[in-house]
């Protein structure tokens, strides 16, 4: 086998590794917890509202610390950071198996989110951004995040069986989930994860780069300090706050809304299943769209889908099938906030301080998402769901006006400054 073929195969092996880490490590650290809530609340005698603060605390702690972690990617090998992140995250989950008070659950979950953030939110996109060029980067990121959706199906069903067994319970489930995440994570990271040695290992390079004889990996783009000096970077960040606001409203409350308007439980479940399937398709298809038509057109397409999804919910009480229109459109559009931040950061700000810029930008999404659910809930409870969906629509319009203007600004600036 030629050296070039070996290099090409290794790039796809990196993608498979990223998908497994997203499926298992991220799945254990983040995706499985909704199944635990009712068992923990009943078993520990907790208040549901007070226990649920755990998710907000974890998201905010992770968002604050990830920019600090992002700077380590310029100082230490990615393999080491992935290993430490996985160990810290699974120690957080392990801590939940002995937790018996609110602060212990808040601490354990926050520790898990900080650790997995280093591996998933920052490390995964950075790994893919380094191994794949412009022609394949979007698809590779889409497949990586799709790995989380696929793993979620397996993890959720497995956790449900353990939790429903009175001889095992939630403490047992936390413990063994942490062991599985740790073993699988390190088994993938230690032998496989690394950065490309030179430019010849990168897959899907643009035509000009593919024709070049240079071996060194080109480092270009903005430092975080330089990005912060541009006012449109703050517009870019603001867009993610509004994305977080409306994602929290749409993703977290559609089932509650359908129940409130007395849709049959079987139909609500069917809408959720269609949404899950559409999200899986959306992650892969959306990643390909970034590669084929560019970030601006892909984001316009996503924005159109999200607007249709929200309007469909507004009129669902008059026409029930519109709930499935929501599920399909919202699911197909998930790529804009799943792989979108990584693709946009790489495209608009380069790879000079990719992890630091992505981490800092993610703070704004985390803030929007953290406050989005209580804001939506307050509007729905005190006024009406219809007004709450109109509020979501306003957030969507503001978010995409900000993101599209940022894309235009930095695309023009990068051509002038870097010839990109």
DOVOKOL-573665 format. One record per residue (C-alpha): x, y, z; residue in three letters. Coordinates in steps of 0.001 Angstrom, whole numbers, plus 500000, padded with zeros to 6 digits. Example, Ala and Ser with C-alpha at 12.3 -4.5 7.8 and 13.67 -1.06 7.14 Angstrom:
BEGIN
512300495500507800ALA513670498940507140SER
***
This chain:
BEGIN
500000500000500000UNK501383503416499042UNK502251505980501701UNK499583508328500317UNK496876505684500710UNK497980505004504279UNK497742508705505037UNK494270508920503468UNK493084505938505470UNK494417507471508680UNK492386510619508131UNK489207508548507985UNK490370506649511065UNK490628509983512867UNK487026510711511833UNK485869507323513158UNK487714508026516416UNK486017511410516768UNK482610509811516158UNK483230507158518838UNK484342509770521367UNK481258511836520598UNK479019508784520893UNK480443507358524126UNK482355509995526119UNK480023512888525224UNK477022510564525467UNK477895509502529007UNK478885512992530157UNK475937514874528670UNK473232512943526835UNK472163510324529376UNK471195512561532299UNK467556513222531446UNK466875509533532100UNK468283509836535636UNK466302512875536799UNK463106511229538074UNK465055508401539771UNK467477510745541533UNK464727513157542625UNK462685510289544102UNK465657508458545594UNK467275511474547253UNK464061513314548105UNK465069516325546009UNK462961519099544516UNK462805518714540732UNK463310522451540154UNK466337522655542467UNK467910519488541080UNK467425520696537480UNK469614523719538257UNK472453521189537881UNK472182521461534096UNK472370525270534111UNK475303525299536544UNK477199522709534492UNK476654524605531231UNK477784527928532704UNK480851526534534518UNK481932524779531332UNK481404527902529227UNK483513530016531600UNK486410527549531828UNK486604526350528214UNK488323529526526919UNK491105528841529438UNK491305525233528254UNK491302526417524631UNK494644528140525171UNK496238524817526172UNK495844523490522635UNK498666525805521553UNK500941524475524324UNK500340520743524810UNK499805517684522544UNK496180517059521661UNK496459513429522796UNK497381514561526328UNK494526517076526491UNK492037514453525272UNK493256511953527875UNK493075514436530750UNK489676515704529590UNK488245512182529419UNK489614511238532847UNK488281514448534457UNK484871514039532808UNK484418510418533834UNK485614511229537374UNK482763513749537472UNK480266511037536492UNK481846508650539010UNK481377511327541683UNK477639511353540901UNK477475507690541949UNK478280508698545542UNK476512512095545545UNK473738512605548091UNK473269516378548228UNK472576519145545725UNK476085520592545767UNK477603517173545068UNK475437516716541982UNK476204520267540812UNK479934519687541305UNK480048516245539664UNK478021517309536642UNK480060520519536220UNK483313518535536380UNK481968516181533717UNK480995519085531441UNK484363520825531742UNK486241517606530938UNK484066516554528033UNK484089520117526701UNK487848519842526220UNK487348516629524235UNK484081517268522415UNK483237520975522179UNK486827522055521476UNK488989519013520763UNK486732517222518302UNK486210520244516024UNK489911521156516254UNK490930517600515328UNK488582517519512327UNK489489521073511316UNK493166520026511228UNK492725516741509329UNK490174517825506709UNK490380520619504158UNK487689522855502718UNK486142520162500481UNK485420517693503297UNK485517519647506553UNK481770520232506788UNK480900516613506038UNK483486515362508537UNK482156517634511288UNK478585516625510465UNK479484512949510756UNK481312513610514032UNK478252515196515619UNK476019512531514086UNK478100510073516114UNK476619511674519223UNK473086511121517924UNK473780507488517076UNK475455506840520428UNK472582508526522213UNK470165505894520926UNK472263503055522360UNK473170504788525628UNK469620505927526398UNK468150502449525879UNK470911500800527940UNK470560503278530805UNK466783502822530892UNK467192499061531372UNK469673499551534233UNK467596502226535957UNK464431500137535790UNK466178497227537562UNK465599497657541327UNK468724495597542072UNK470917498139540286UNK469530501685540310UNK470930505086539458UNK474121504929541565UNK475088501679539863UNK474248503206536468UNK476405506289537089UNK479331504145538191UNK479330501779535237UNK478610504516532704UNK481758506290533976UNK483814503083533673UNK482596502465530114UNK483246506069529078UNK486739505990530565UNK487752502640529040UNK486347503328525574UNK487650506896525551UNK491232506022526474UNK491200502946524199UNK490485505270521262UNK492613508254522288UNK495901506583523257UNK496596504652520040UNK494800506823517481UNK494415510522518269UNK497089512858516908UNK497426515914514686UNK498549515569511049UNK502319515520510610UNK502289517767507566UNK500116519147504769UNK500248515903502760UNK498080514102505346UNK495186516545505131UNK492165515223503213UNK489838517250501005UNK492132520199500391UNK491023522987498074UNK492365522698494510UNK495058525336495023UNK496313523647498181UNK496149520171496643UNK498318521301493740UNK500914522850496040UNK504151521016496817UNK504562522539500267UNK504578520072503136UNK504217522381506132UNK500759522929507544UNK499809526549506948UNK498971528531510070UNK496783531507509259UNK494027533610510729UNK493209535648513783UNK494315535488517386UNK491560535849519949UNK492842539310520870UNK492773540389517214UNK489257539024516761UNK488031540877519846UNK489316544131518373UNK486837543769515481UNK483312544951516278UNK481803542344513963UNK483325539605516098UNK481062540788518905UNK478155540735516461UNK479186537150515657UNK479175536280519367UNK475845538033519933UNK474284535893517219UNK475097532783519266UNK473353534232522314UNK470167534565520273UNK470700531110518748UNK470948529730522288UNK467752531548523257UNK465652530111520454UNK467220526639520495UNK466290526375524184UNK462750527402523342UNK462265525109520361UNK464172522024521454UNK463217521966525134UNK459553522987525001UNK457892521581521903UNK456751518400523713UNK455396520428526645UNK453510522618524186UNK452007519660522329UNK450869518174525626UNK449383521525526653UNK447228521663523511UNK446107518091524263UNK447849516230521465UNK447711512471522040UNK450804511094523809UNK451461508648520963UNK451507511554518509UNK453859513558520735UNK456165510541520814UNK455975510198517034UNK456878513880516590UNK459876513364518888UNK461005510332516902UNK460713512209513591UNK462715515056515113UNK465458512665516271UNK465719511003512854UNK465652514345511041UNK468406515644513349UNK470627512717512407UNK470046513402508704UNK470478517137509293UNK473903516774510888UNK475288514776507956UNK473450516621505183UNK474150520026506683UNK477856519284506916UNK477892518385503235UNK475982521589502487UNK478693523697504116UNK481211522056501761UNK479118522300498598UNK477412525697498721UNK479455527609501313UNK478737528833504826UNK476540531805503922UNK474081529912501732UNK474012527005504177UNK473147529348507051UNK470433531060504977UNK468947527627504264UNK469077526722507977UNK467503530025508987UNK464648529505506546UNK464013526020507940UNK463997527243511550UNK461538530037510717UNK459229527528509005UNK459541525200512020UNK458547527933514463UNK455613529148512354UNK454453525525512013UNK454223525275515804UNK452217528491516016UNK449531527023513748UNK449680523424515009UNK446493523831517128UNK444598524532513902UNK446362521862511797UNK447993518997513703UNK450226517689510847UNK452182520937511125UNK453801519416514240UNK455575516983511916UNK456571519875509641UNK458219521414512702UNK460016518144513518UNK461422517739509993UNK462454521375509493UNK463974521805512951UNK465763518455512664UNK467211519201509224UNK468465522571510513UNK470357521327513606UNK473655521498511737UNK473721525288512052UNK474262525123515822UNK475903521673516051UNK478715521746513465UNK478038525346512424UNK480082527130515127UNK483140524981514351UNK482858525407510586UNK482262529149510870UNK485152529645513296UNK487548527811510975UNK486281529590507876UNK486120533106509299UNK489024533094511785UNK491441530432510508UNK493464527974512573UNK495875530326514342UNK493905530264517625UNK490941528152516533UNK490248526518519914UNK490458529781521873UNK488104531643519524UNK485625528744519376UNK485630528421523180UNK485068532133523703UNK482244532203521162UNK480603529206522832UNK480222531190526057UNK477561533284524352UNK475619530246523147UNK475780528750526648UNK474447531955528195UNK471585532128525689UNK470737528472526179UNK470923528695529982UNK468507531625530216UNK466404530637527201UNK464311527983528928UNK463234530109531947UNK462487533101529693UNK460382530973527366UNK458664529316530329UNK457824532672531926UNK456275533986528693UNK454317530776528041UNK453045530545531623UNK452197534204532192UNK450968535139528712UNK450594532227526259UNK452507529709524187UNK451579531622521032UNK453340534744522305UNK456295532605523372UNK456662531220519837UNK456525534776518446UNK459329535703520877UNK461303532726519512UNK460690533970515951UNK462121537392516849UNK465221535716518312UNK465665533692515099UNK465514536786512884UNK467988538723515057UNK470375535748515234UNK470559535223511488UNK470822538948510698UNK473853539049513013UNK475484535862511735UNK475051536682508041UNK476429540207508455UNK479424538732510310UNK480056536222507531UNK480012539001504922UNK482356541200506949UNK485018538587507721UNK484872537009504270UNK485753540386502775UNK488362541103505450UNK490072537706505055UNK490456538232501301UNK492127541571501929UNK494291540461504855UNK495169536820504104UNK494114536251500494UNK491609533620501715UNK
***
